Every structure is written in C-alpha cells, then in structure tokens.
Amino acid sequence: MAQEVTQVLLNAQSADGVVRKVAEESLKQFQEQNPAGFLISLSHELANNEKPPDSRKLAGLILKNSLDAKETGRKQELVSRWISLDPTVKAQIKGALSQTLSSVVPDARHTSAQVIAKIAAIELPQGEWPELVGSLLANMGGLQVQQPAHLKQATLETLGYVCEEVSAESLAQEQVNSILTAVVQGMNASETSNDVRLAATNALYNALDFAQTNFENDMERDYIMRVVCEATLSPDSRVRQAAFECLVSIGSTYYEKLAPYMQDIFAITSKAVKEDEEPVALQAVEFWSSICDEEIEIQEEYSGDSEVPYFQFIKKALPALVPMLLETLTKQDEEQDQEEGAWNLAMAGGTCLGLVARAVGDDIVPLVMPYVQENVSKPDWRCREAATYAFGSILEGPSLEKLAPLVNVALNFMLSAMKDENNHVKDTTAWTLGRIFEFLHGPNVQFPIITQENLPMILKVLLESINDTPNVAEKVCGAIYFLAQGYEDNSGGPSPLLPFFQNIVQVLLATTDREDAGDSRLRTSAYETLNEVVRISTQDTAAMVMQLVPVIMQKLNHTLEMAVLSSDDREKQSELQALLCGVLQVIIQKLGASDTTKLGIVQYGDQMMSLFLRVFACRSATVHEEAMLAIGALAYSTGPEFGKYMPEFYRYLEMGLQNFEEYQVCAVTVGVVGDICRALDDKVLPFCDGIMTQLLKDLSSNQLHRSVKPPIFSCFGDIALAIGEHFEKYLIYAMPMLQGAAELTAQQAIRDEEMIDYNNQLRSGILEAYSGIFQGFKTNKAELMVPYAGHILQFIENVYQDKERDDSVTKAAIGVMGDLADTLGPSAAPLFNQAVFYKDFVDECTSSDDQQLKETAEWALSTINRITNTG
C-alpha cells in the first residue's frame, strides 16, 4: 500500500463517486491495519517534491486530522494514539515535516506548518520535542547564512501556528524571546520579501499573548511597537492589514502600556481610514473599537478601583476621532442592505461611533448632532443615510436628559423618513426607531418619548412600513419588538397597546406569510416580534392570545403536510416548525401562568401534544429542540394532567437524552425532565429507571459536551424532590458522581474566565442536586444521607473559600448547609461543631445586600443552632 499511496490519495479526490469510495476504504484499511506505517507514508508523500500537489495536500490534511479534532473525546483519543507511537516513528514523521518547510510548493509548506503545530500542541506541554524551536529558528539564517525567502516564510508561518496552538506555559521565556526576535526581524522594513514580512506579522499576532514579559520591558516594547507601526506603512496591503490586526490585539491585551504610542497610532489609523484600501481601513477602525471595548469594561467593572489604569484615550481623542468616524459613514455599499453579513467601512465606522458613545456618554452628542442636522435633509441619499446612522449610533451611552429633547424633536422627522424614496435610508431609519424604543422607552424612563398622543401615529407608520422591502420590514419588526418590550412592566393597568393589539398580531402574522419572508431574516424577525408582543401582553388581551393557538397549530400542521423533496425543502420545513413551536411555547407560558387562562391551554393540550409528537417524527435537531422546549412549558402549565402523554412521549425524551452530537438538544431535554418532575411529582416514578440510567450514561460519556453536565446534576435534585424516598435505589450511583464532580471543582486553581464560569455552573448543579435529595428524604429515610454529610460539608467549605464563586453558588451553598441540618437533625451536630467555617460563611451572607440570601443564611443558622443547641 505504501508504494501506491499516491494514486489512492488522488483517487480519493476523484469526481467519480465509485472510484472515490474505493480509495477512501483503502485509506481507512491501511490506517487500521498499520497506523504507524500509514502516518509515515503520508508524511513522506507530503515531503516528496516529485509527488503531485493534490496528493501531497490531501496527505497533509489527513495527517492533521489524525492529530486533532473539534470534539473533545475524539481529540483525546487522537492525542493518546500519537503519544503511544514508537519514538522512532514520531521522529521520522517530524523529520519529513521539517524537510517539507523548504519545499517550493506553497500548499505543501503551508500544510506542513499546520501539522508541525498540531504535534507541538501535544508534545511541548509534555516536555517533548525540546529542539523544535531551535531548529525552526535555524531556518531563519543569520549574518553568515542566507536562507531562501520561501523557507523563512514557511518557518515564520510555523512559529505563528505553534504560538496559536500551545499555551504560554509550554515555552520557556528564552524561547519566547528568540521567537519574538526572529518574528520582529522578519517584519522589519529591511526584509525584501513581502511574503516573509506577511508571515512574520501574522506570527506576531499569534505570539502576542506570550509577550507579557517583553511588554513590561520599555526598550523591547518600544521596538515591537515601532516595527508594528512601520509595518502599517508597508507597500503591500496584506502586510498593512496584518499589522493593523496586531495593533487591534495589542490594544486589547496591553491597554495599560499604550499611552506613549497613542499619538502615533492616531496618525497612522487616521491615514489608513482616509486613504487606504477597505480591508486595511476596516482594521484601523477596529483598533479604536477595541480601545472603546476596554474602556467600557473598565468603567463597568472596575469603577473606583485605582489598581486598574483608565487612561480615557477615547475621551482625549474625541475631537479628532469623531470627525474621522463620521467621514466613513458616507462610504456605503449600494447593495449593503440586501447582503446578509455585509460589512464595510460605513458599518464599521457607525459601530465604532456607537462604542465611543458608550465610552464617553454625553460628550459625544455636541460633536455628532451638527453633522446629523447638516446632512439629514440633503438630496444625496448617502448623506441622509449617514446622518440617520450617526444619530442611531449614539442613542446608547449618553444620558436620557441629554438625548430626550433631541429625540423628541427628531421623532416626527424619523417617522416621515420611513417614506423616503431611498431603500437604504428607510432601512437605517427603521433601525434608528428601534434604537429609540430600546433605550429611551420604558416604565423607568424619566422623560417619556412615547406618549398616548403619539403612539397611534408611531404604530400607523410602523404597520404601514412593514409592507416595505424585506430588509426594511425586518428592521420595522425590530422596532415593534422594542416598542412592545417597553410596556413590559405596566404597573398592572391596561396596556397602552390594548387598542392596537389585534391589528399588530394580524399584521405580524401576515408578514410571516409573505412570499419574500425568507429574505433578510424577515419571517424569523416577525415571529420573534410576535413572541414579544404576546410575552408582554396583559390579562385584557388574554382572549386574543388564546385565539392565536388554533391559528399557530394550523400553521404547524401545514408544515407537516409540506412536500419535502430536497435538503432545501427539509431546511425550510425545519425552520418553520422551530419558529411555530417557539410561538406556542411563549403562548403556553403566558396563558399557563394564570389560573384564569390555564384551562384554555389544558383544553388544547391534546392537539398541541399530538402536533409536537408529529414534529419529532421529522427528526430535525433544530425542531426537536424547539418542540422539546414547548413540551416543557406544556408540562409546567398542565401539571399532573401531563401524565397521560408520558407513555407516547417517553421514547422522544430518551432520544433527546441520548443526543450527544447536538448537545443543545440534550441540554434542553434535561431541562424538560425537570419540568416533568415538577408537574407530575411521584407520578414520574415509572419512567425514572430509564431517565436515571440515561443521565448516568451522559455523565460518564467523554463525547457529551461539558456544558450539559451541570444541568444533569441539577436534574438529580428535581427527580429526588419529585419521588422522595424512592430515590434511594439511585443513591449508590448518583452520590459517587456528585462527589467526584465536587472534588474536581476543588482540585485546581482556575485562571481563565470561561473555566471560572463553568466551575460555578458545575457547583450550582451539584448543590441543587444535594438540596433536592435532602428535601426528598426529609420526611422519610433521612438517615441514608448521614454517610455523605461530611463530604458535603467539606465541599461547602471549599466553595466558601473560593473567592471566584458567584452569587448563585453562594446562595445554593448556604441553602444546602441549612437543608443538611434540617434533614439530618441532631445526627449532623458533631459535624457542625467541628466545621468552624460555617459561622464566618453565615456572617458574610447575612451582611449581604441581597435580601433573599440574607434570609436563607439566617434560616440556615437558626436550623444549625437548633440541632447543636447553640445560639
């Protein structure tokens, strides 16, 4: 096979399906029968300059896929396979890859660079392949040895990929210094090859996270910043773009080090925005957006904390920055509103202007309003659209006192502009109206923009404009969404929308039926707006909401009868079913929340459940998820009545719990199990063996996404609470899982925010499980929990000592401490007498501003005092 691997690789790319399938089978067989020989053959194929480019490219791709995968379980399996290979085999493969970097074929070099980085990601953290960085740096040559440009380019690309793949801890500081030296030299203006300069600039982008120590050193930082700024002036636009991307990253990563360079950076970004090609100008604008993001975060999270520097770069640059951004707004694309995901300089400038408004507040208003007033009525549509965009962009950030008078004057003008002759102007005007309703309308707004007097006119304009082109109509839906949302807390009185409710609903339904509703996300937006209108509706409109149920059910039934002849048809059917199940979910939640309207939901329950089960039969993951959520709402609303659906529904519930690949579906299904437990109480018992078996399998699986595991633990609590003493049979399986997870959360200091969040979610899930189990056993069989009490209290102490815990974990931990004392009574007294931490924990919670936390802590303390005879 090794001899004929070239032909097999070429056949695997054949247009002939039969030839392709035979080749794929041959490769699979070779891999299974001789894994080491398979990888060596591929690496030699990639390294051999006499082989066809197509076979080399596929060989490299298969090599890369043999080392890494997106799915965690698969990735771990591939890493283990590589580690277990004979060292001589690994050395052969790595030698061939290193040799490929000098190939004259760009694709081969590029693929080899990626594969080397994948191996580095496995080996460097294990302390293996220590010679890698040194051998790569040797490729860069020096004063005595001049290396070819293509080898230097491939080497820099490899260094960049290595920095992207491995963590900073995997490289010694000397290695980082050497990499940065090589990279910065490659970026220098003295480098004659633009390809080398580009590879070096891209490599620096990936290496910036490693450069903490270097950025602390003034001289090294100055040198890096000088080279980056010089690269933004390169004659090659690719290098200029990459250099600005580095500046964006430096702005986010090293904000506190930027002060000495800001004047120069403003000059080069300003020049790029005004004169350069769009991809370069976009990155120049992005730099200022990244600085805004940093300063907004500093103001939100660290107000008053003197340790965090806040340089007010945006405020200082304001007089020059705002005119620069305003200048970009007239550089629109003719087709921008029709292209989904379109992004251009005008959009980037407006987005940045919005961030500037959030960063500096009122100070932006006098700098933008003259531009708006000067341009909003000009004959050129670009000026009118730009002025409207500028106005809409600054509506979040400045105070209501500053904005309200301006918006009051502008509102009628904006409503008139919905009849502008230009589609772009109408699109942006509708978006701006949505922003006005989002930020300047609501029960807590001191200066109401929307009054009883102008509401009829606003709705008249919106409901007429929703018939416009799909892109405009989609923005109008957004405006109605925020208009409705502003009436959410209407202090119990009749909603101001009451006289218009029926008309709004009918217009939105008609919009979903438009032939062009598939364009510009119009159908989705109309249904989302309908959901919001229903969600904020009051008792006065309950009868009208109830009338929606048969209408939506009929639409859902219609989707089940659609002819599905292609994958496009299937996708359209799935999307419609998801949207309609979403509407029914919102209606069920709304009407099921009140005793006076709940009966209507119960009456429609059989028909709805029948439809949901038929939707499941279509086997689409998206629909499955939405239908499952709707069923959860139905279970919650119908209570014990839901029991009659369980025999038929159970198999779909089990399928959802087994859906590892689409883990969101699995997570939603776990949530629905909780809804069903709360609805049925102990009537869920006949189904618990199957549910618990599947939940335990899920927890043991390496394939299931980790985000599903906290809700599974929480679900244990729901089941225990529902079936009480009958949970005994599951205790010997559930408790070791809970204990193992609890120990895992205490094992290591976690530094990155994502893991801190996950750790908090995991702890919340574990604590909710313990709480449900304690409460389930409280009246009977409490003694079953005595052997576990010490471990649980130790876990709570670990939680108490962790300063990264969030409020929900604190609340849950103090609650479980009370549950433990309440359920176990005096038998838990010795544990509390030894656990001195609990008094400090209670003190911390009782001094909180959170009334619920304070009350929970006081209850926990009085319960503990009662069983320990203290207090």
N, C-alpha and C positions, 0 to 999 in steps of 0.2 A: 504493500500500500504506500510506503514511504516514497517509492520511485514515481508512482503515478499520482501523487497528491496534487500536482499542478493541474492535471486535467480534471480531476474530481472537483477542485475548487472552481475551475472555470465552468464546469457543468452545473455546479450549484447556483450559478448566476444565469443559466440558460433561459431563453424565452419559452422553451418547450417544457411544459409542466411535468411531463413524464421523465424527461432527462434530469430535470432539477430534483425531482423526488428521489430518484435512484441515487443521485450524488449525495443528497442530504443524508440518506440512510447509510451510505458507505462511510461518510464522515462520522456519523453517530456510532457506527460499529467500531471503527478504528479507535475512537475516543474511549469506548467502553472496554475494548479488549487490551489496549496498550496506552493508558493515559500519558505516561512519560514520553513514549515514542511519538505520540500524537502532538504533544506540545513542542517537542524538539523539531519535528518535521515542519510545523507551522513557523517556528522561529527561523529555520533555515530558508524556508520559502520566502519569508519577508526579507531576509538579509541578502538573498541572491539577486544581484543586479541583472542577471541574464533571464530572469523569470518575467512573465507578462505582468504589467502593473495591476491588472484586475485580480489575478490570483494572489499577488502579494498583499493587496489591500484587504481582501477577504480573510487571508491568513492572519493578518494583524488584528482584524476585527474579532475573529473567533478567539484569538489569544486573549484579547482584552476582556471578552465576555466570559472567559474561563477563570478570570481573576476577581470579577466584581459583578454585583447585581443590585438593583434598586431594593428588592425585597430582602429584609434583614435576615431571615432564616436561610435563604438561598446564599446570601453573601457570606454568612458564617461558614456554610458548608464548603464554598469555593476557597475561602481563606485556609480552612483546615486541610483541604486537599493539597494546596500549594505547599503549606508548611511540611506536610508529610512526605513530599517528594525527596528523592535522594539528592544530597547536596551537589553531586557531580552533574546531575541532570539540570538542576537550577542554574549552575554555573555555565553550562553550555547555552542555555536559553538566554541568560543575561549577556553572555559574550556576543551572541548573534544579534541581540537587540542593540547593544552598544556599537557594533560594527555597522548596523543599518543607518545610524545617525550620519554617516559620511556618504550615504547613497546620493546619487544625482537626481533620483526620482523624489519629488516633493511629498507625494502621498505616503511613500514608504517611510520617509523620515518622520513625518507627522504622526503616523500610526505608532511607530516605534517609540516616539517621545511619550505618547499616552500610555503605552504598555509598561514602559520603564517606571512611570509614576505610579501605576497600579501596584507593581511589585514593591516599589519603595514604601507605599502605604501599608503593606503587610509586614515588610522586613525591618524598616528603620525603627518602628516602635519596639521591636523585639531585640534591638541592638545588633541586627544582622546587616550585611552589605555596607559596612562602615566606609569602604573605599569608594562608594558611588559618587559622592560629591566631589572628591578629589579627582577622580577620573574624568568627570564631566568638565571640571574647571581646566584640566589639562588640554581639553579640546579647544579652549579659547586662545591657546598660543600665548605669546609674550613678545618681549623685545627681540629675543633670539629666533623664535619660531613663529612664522606667519601661517596661520591655518586658513583653508579656503572659507569663503563667506558662507557657503551653504552648510558647512559643518558647525560654524559658530551660531548660525540661525537656529539649526536643529537643537543644538546644545542649550541655548537660551530658552527655547520653547520647552525643552525637557525640564530645565530648572524651574520654570514657571509652573508646569504641571505638578512637579514634585511638591512645590510650596502650596499648591492648591489642595493636594491630596493628604499631606501629613500635617500633624499638629505641631505647634511651635516647640513643644517639649521634646519632640523626636530629633531635633537638631541642636548640636552644641553651638554656643554663641560664636565660636571661631568659624564654624561652618557657615553660619548666617552672615558673618562679616565678609567671608570670602565670596559667598553668593552675591551679596549686595554689591561688592566691589566689581565683580565681573559684569553684573547687570548694568550698573551705572556707567561703567566704561563702554559697554555696548550701546548705551543710549547717547553717548557723547556726540556732539556735532562733528567731531573729528572722524567718526565712523563713516566710511564712504558708502557702505551698503545700506539702503533703506530697509531691506528685508531684515537685516541684523538689528537695525535700530528699532524696528517694529517689534520683533521678537523680544528684545531687551525691555522695551516699555511695557509690553504685556506681562513679561515675567515680573517686573517690579510691582505691577498691580497685584499679582498673587502673593508677592513676598512682603507686602506692607505690614501684614499682621505680625511678621517675625521681627520687624524692625523697631520694636519698643525701645530697646537699649540704645540703638543708633539715633533715634529721635530725641533721646534725653541728652545726647552729646551735641552741643551747639554747632561745632565745626562740621560734624558728619551730617547733621540735619541741614545746615546751610548748603552743603554740597549737593545732597539729594534734591533739595528744593530748587537749586539753581539749574541742575540738569533737567528736571521735570519741566520747569518753566521754559527753558531753552527748546525743549522738545516740542512745546506747543507752537513754536515758530518754524518747525521743520518744513522743507519744501514739499514733503509727502503728506497728503491729507490723512492717510491711515495712521501715521505716527502722531500727527497733531491730535487726532481723535483719541488715540490710546493715551496720550499724555494728559489730556483733559480728564479722561476716565480715572487716571491716577490721582489727579487733583481732587476729584469728587470723593474718592475713597479716603484721601488724606484729610479732607475737610470733616469727614465723619469720624475717622479713627483718631486723629491727632488735633482736634479742635483747639485744645488748650495751648498748642505750640504755634498757632498760625499768625499771631499778632504781627511779628516783624515782616511778614510777607504779604499782608493783605493789600497794600497799596499797589504792589507789582501785579498781584493776582487780578485786582480790579482792572488794571490797564490791559492785561492780556485777554481776560474774558470779554471785556467790552469790545476790544478789537475783533475778536472771533465772532461775537454775536452780530456785529455790524457788517463784517466783510467776508467771513469765511463760508465755506460750503455748509449746507444744513446739518449733516451728521456731526460736524465739529462744533458748530454753533449750539446745537442741542446740548452737548456735554458741557459747554461753557455756562449755559443757563442752569444746567443740573447742579453745577458747583454751588451756585447761590441757593438753590433749593435745599441742598444738603446742609448748608450752614443754617438756613431757616429751621430745618428739622431739629438740628442740635440745640438751637436757642429756644425753640418752643418747648422741647423736652426739659431743658434746664429750668425754664420758668415754671413748668407744670410740676416737676418732681422735686426740684431742689431749692424752692424759694426759701431764702433766708439762710441757706447752708453756705457758709463762707468758704468751705473747702473746695467747692466746685466753681471754677472760674467762669464768669459770664462777661464776655468782652463787649457785648452789644455791637457786634460787627455790622449787623443789618441796619440798626438804627443810625450808626455812624455813616454808613454808605448810602443811606436813604436818598439824599438829594440827587445823587448821580445814578443810583441803582434803579429807581422807579422810572425815570425817563428812558433808560436803556430798555427796560422791560416793556414799557408802553410802545416803544418803537417796533417791537417784534409783533405786536398784535395785528398789524395790517398785512402780515406775510402769510395769509391764509391760503389753503389749497382750495381750488374750485370744487373738488369732489369730497372734501373732508367729512361732510355730514352723512354721506352715503356709504363711506367705507368704515366697516367695523374695525376698531382697533387702530384707526388712523392716528398718527402722531406727527406733528410738525412744529415749526418754530413758534407760531402763534399760540398753539395749545400749550407748549412748554412755558412760554412767557406768561400766559394767563395763570397757569398752575403755580408758577413761582410767585407771581403777584399775590395770589391767594395766601400762599405761605408767608410772604412778607407781611401781609395784613394781620395774620395770626401772631407773628413775632413782635410787631411793634404797635398794634392796636390803632388808636385814634390818630397817631402821627401820619399815617398813610393817606388819610382822607383828603386833606388840603392839597396833596401832591397829585392825586388822581382825578378829583372832581373837575378841575378846569379842562382836562383832556376829554372827559366824558361830555361836558357841556359844549365844548367846541366841535366835537365830531359826531354827536348822536343824530344830528339832523342833516348831515352833509349828503349831497347827491350820490357820492361814491359809496356803494354798499359796504365796501371794506372798512370804511371809516365808521359807518353806523354800527356794523357788527363788532368792530374792535372796541368802540365806546361802551356798548352794551356788555361785552365780555369783561371789560375793565371794571365796570360798576358791579356786575355779579360777583366778580372775584374778590372784592373787598368787603363782602357782607358778613364774613365770619372773622372776628378779631376785634374790630372797633366796638366801642360801647353803644348800647341802644340809644343813649342820649345824643350821641354824635350822628348816628345813622337815621334815627326815626324821622327827623324833619326832612332829610333828603329823600328818603323812600316815600314819604307821604306826597311829596311834590312829584316824584318820578312815577308813581304807581299808574296814574291815568295815562301817562305817556307810554309806559310799557304795555298797557292793555291795548292801546291804539296800535302799537308797533306789531302786535300779533296779526295785523292785516298788511304788513309791509309787503312790497312786491317781491322782495328777495327771500329765498328759502333759508339761507344762512342766517339772516337777521332774525327771522321768525324762530328758528331753532334756538339761537342764543337767548332771545327774549324769553321764550318759554322756560329755558334753563334758569335764567335770572329770576323769573317769577317764582320758580320752585325754591330758589335760594332765599328769596324774601320770606316765603311762607315757612321755610325750615328754621330760619334764625331770628325772625322778627315777629313771629306769630305764635301765640300760646297763652295758657292761663297765667303764666308768671311774667308776661311782658308788660312792663310799666306803661309803655306808650303804644297802645294798640294801633296797628296798621290796618287791620281788617275790622270793619265795624258793621253794624246792622245795615247801615246806609249803603256801603259799597260792596257788601258780599254778593247781592243779586247780580250786579254788573260784572264782578270778577268771575262768577260761575257762568254767566251768559257767554262771556268771551272764551273761557276755557272749554265749555261744552260745544261751542261752535268750532274752535280751533282744533279740537281732537279729530275733526274730519279732514284735516290737512294731510300733507305727505307723511309717510310713516315716521321719518326722523323727527319731524315737528310734533306729531301726535304722541310719540313716545315721551318727549320732554313734557308735553302737556299732562300726560298721565302722572309723571313725577311731581308736577306742580299740584295736581289734585291730591296726590298722596300726602304731601306735606301740609296742604290746606286742611285735610281731614285730621291728620295727626295732631295739629294744633288745638283741636277741640277735644282731645282725649280726656282731660280732667275738667269736666264742665260743671263741677260742684253740684252734681245731682239734678240740675234743672234740665229743661228740654234743650236738645242740641240746636244751635243756630242752623245746622244743616237739615233739620227736620223737613222744612217745606220743599227742599230740593233733593231729598234722599232718593226717592223713587226714580227721578229723572237721571241722577248721577249713575245709579246702578244700571238703568236701561242703556244709557249711552256707553258705559264701560263694557257691558255685555255685547252691544252692537259692534264695538271696536274689536273685540276678540274674534268676531265672525268676519271681519274684513278680509277680502281675498289677499290683500298685501300685508296682513297682520304678521306674516313670518319675517318681514323686513325690519331692520333696526330694533329687534327685540320688542316690537310693539305688542304682540299678543301677551308675552310674559309680563311686560310692564302693566298692561291693562288688568290682568288677573291679580298682580301684586297690589295694585291700587284698589281693586275691588275688595281684596282681603283686608286692607287697612280701613276702608270705609265701613266694612262690617265690624271689624275689631273695635272701632271707637264708637259704634252705634249705641244708642240708649234704649231703654225699655219702650220708649214711644215708637220705635221703628221695628220692634221685635216681630210683629206680624209680617212686615215687608221682608225681613230677613228670612222668616220661615217660608215665605213664598218662593224664595230663591232655591230651596232644597230640591223640589222636583225639577226645576229648570236645569240645575247643575247635574242632577242624576241623569236626566235625559241626554245631556251632552256627553256624559261619561259613557252611557250606554251606547251612544252613537259611535264613540271611538272603538268600542268592542266589535262593531259591525263593519269597520273600515276594511277595505281591501288592502292587504299588506303583500305587495308583490316584489318589493325591493328593500334594501337596507335603509334607503331614504324614507320609504313609507313606514318602516318599523320605527325609525327615529322620530318621525313626526307623530306617530301614534303614542309613543312613549312620552314625548314632551307634553302632549295634550293631556294624557292621563295623569301625569305628575302634577300639572297645573290644576286640573279639576279636583283631584284628591286633596290638593292643598287648600282649595276653596272650601270643600266640605269639612276639612279639619277645622278651619277657622270658624265656620258656622256652628259646628258641633260644640267647640269650646265656648263660643259666645252664648248660645242658647242653653247649653248644658250647665252653665254656671248659675242659672236662676231657677228656682223651683217652679216658677210660673210658666217657664218656657221649656223646661226639661222634658215634659210629657210629649211635646211635638217630636223631639229627637228620638224618644223611645218608640213612637208610632212609626217613624220612618226607618227605625233601626234594621229591621229585617231586609228591606230593599237595599239600604246602603251596604250592609254586610255582604249581601249577595253580589253586589257590583264589585266590592273590594276583592272578594274571593276570585271573581272572574278576571279582574285586573292581574292578580297574582299569577293566574294561569298563563298570562302573556310572557311571564318570565323576563321582565326587563328590570335591571338593577335599580334604575332611577325611579321607575314606577313603584317597584317593590318598597323602596324607602318611603315614598310619599303616602302610599296606601297603608303602610305599616303605621306611620305617624297618625293617620286619620283613624285607624282602628284603635290606637292607644287612646285617642280623645274620646272615641265612642265608648270604650270600656269605662273610662273615668266618669262619663256622663250617665251611662245606663246602670252602673253599679252591678248588683247581683244578677240583674236581667241578662248580663253579658254571658253568663254561664252557658246558655243554650247554644251559643255559637262556637264554644270551645272544641267540641269533637271534630268539626269540619275545619276549623281554623288552625288547630294544633300543628298539623303537618307543615303549614306555611311558617308557623312560628319556629319550628325546629329547623326548617330550611334557612331561615334568616339567621339563626344562631350558628349555623354551620358555614355561613358565607364569609370565609376568611379573606377571600380576594377583595371583595368590595366591603372593606371593613366598616364603612359608614353605615351600611345596611345592617351589619351585625350589631353595631353600637345602638342603632335606633331600635332594633328588635329587643335588645337587653332592656332598654328603657320601657318598651311596651310590656315586657314581663312584669316590671314594677307596677305599671298602670293596672294590669290584670290582677295582680296580688291585692292591690288596694281596693279594686272593685269587688272581687269575689271572696276575699278573706279565706277561710278554711275550705271553701268550695273549690279552690285551685289545687287542693291536695292530690286528686287523681292524676294530675299532669306533672307533679313535682319531680317524680323519679327521672322522667325524660329530660325535664328542664335542667335539673341539677347535674345530671350526667353530662349534658352538653356544655353547661357553663364550666364545669371542672375540666373538660377536654379543652375548652377555649383557653383557660388559664395555663394549661400545660403546653400549649402549642407555641412553637417558635415562629410559626407562619403568621399568626394573628398580630395585627398592628398593636403596639403597646397602649395606644390611647383607649382601646376598648376595655382594658383590664380594670381600671378604677371603677367604671360603672358596673362591671360584673360583681366586684366585691360589694358595692352598694346594693346590688340586686339580692345578694345573700341575705342582707338585712331585711329587705322587703318580703322575701319568702318566709324568713323566720318569724317576722311580725304577723304575717297572714296565717301561718299554720301552727304557731305556738309550739307546744310540747312535741308535736310530730316532727319538728326539725332535728330531733335527737339522732335519727338514723343517718343524717348528713354531717353531723358534728365532727366525726372522726376524719372526714375528708376535707371539710371546709376549714377547720381550725389550723391544720398544718399549712395550708395555702396562705391563710391570713398571717400566720406567724412568720412564714418565710418572707412574705412581702414586707411585713413590718420591719424585719431585720435588714432587708435590702435597703429600705429608706434611710436607715441609720448608719449604713456601712461607710459611706464615703462623703467627703466634703464636695459639694457640687458648686461649680463656679458659674456655668453659663445659665442664662435666664430661662431658656427652654427647659432645661433639666430641673431647675428650681420649680417651675410651674408644674411639670409632670410629677415631681415628688410631692407637691402639695395636693395634686389631684389624687394621687395614689393613697396618700394618708387620709384624705377625706373619705375615699371609698372604703378603706379598711375600718375607719371609725364609724361610718354609717352601718357597716355590717355588724360590728360589735354592738352598737346601740340597738339595732333590730333584734339581734339574738338575745341580748339581755332582757329586753322588754317582752320578747316572745316566751321566755322561760320564767318570767317573773312570778306568775301565779302557780306554776307547776314545774317541777324539775329544775329549780334554780341551782341545786347542788351540782348539776352537770358542768357548770361554768367555774366551779371552785378551782380545779386543777390549772385553769388557764389564767386565773385572775392576776397572778404575779407577773406573768409575761405581759399582760395587757397594761398593767400599771407601769411597768418598765418602758413600754412603748410610749405611753403618755408622757413619761418623764423625758424621753428622747425628743418628743415633739416640743415640750416646754423649753428645752434647752436650745432648740434650733431657732435662731433669730430670723431665718428666711421663711418661717411659716406665715401663711396668710390668715386673714380674719376668719374664713370659713373653717380652716383647720383648727384654729384656736377654739372657736365656738363648739365644734364637734368634739374636740378632746375634753373640754371641761364638762360637756354633756355626758360623755361616756363614763367619765370619772364618777359623776352622780348616779348614772344607771348602774354601774358596778356596785356601788354602796347600797343603792336602793334594792337591787335584786338579790344580792348575796347576804345583806344584813350583817349581823354580828360576826359571821364567819370571815368577813373581809377586814374586821377591825385590826388584827395583827399586821396586816399588810400596810394599812394606812398609818399605824403607829410607827412603822419603820420608814415609810416614804415621806420624808420631811419636806420634799419639794412642793407637795400639793398646796400647802398654805401660801407659799410665795406665788404659785400659779393663780390661786383664787384671788389673792390681793391684786395681782396685775389685772385680772379680768374685772374685778369689782370697781377698779378706778377708771375703767374704760368709759368713753362717751356713748358707746353702743348700749342702749337700754336693755335689749334682748340678751346680750352677752352678760351684762351685769346681773340680770335676774337669774339666768342659768347658773352663774357662778355662786350666787347667794343660795340657790336651791341645793346645788351640789355640796356646798359647805355645811348647810344645816343637816343634810342627809348623812354626811360623813360624821358630823358631830354627834348625831343621834346614835349611830352604831358604835362609836368609840367612847360614848359617854363623856364628851368634852364640850367646850363652847360655853 
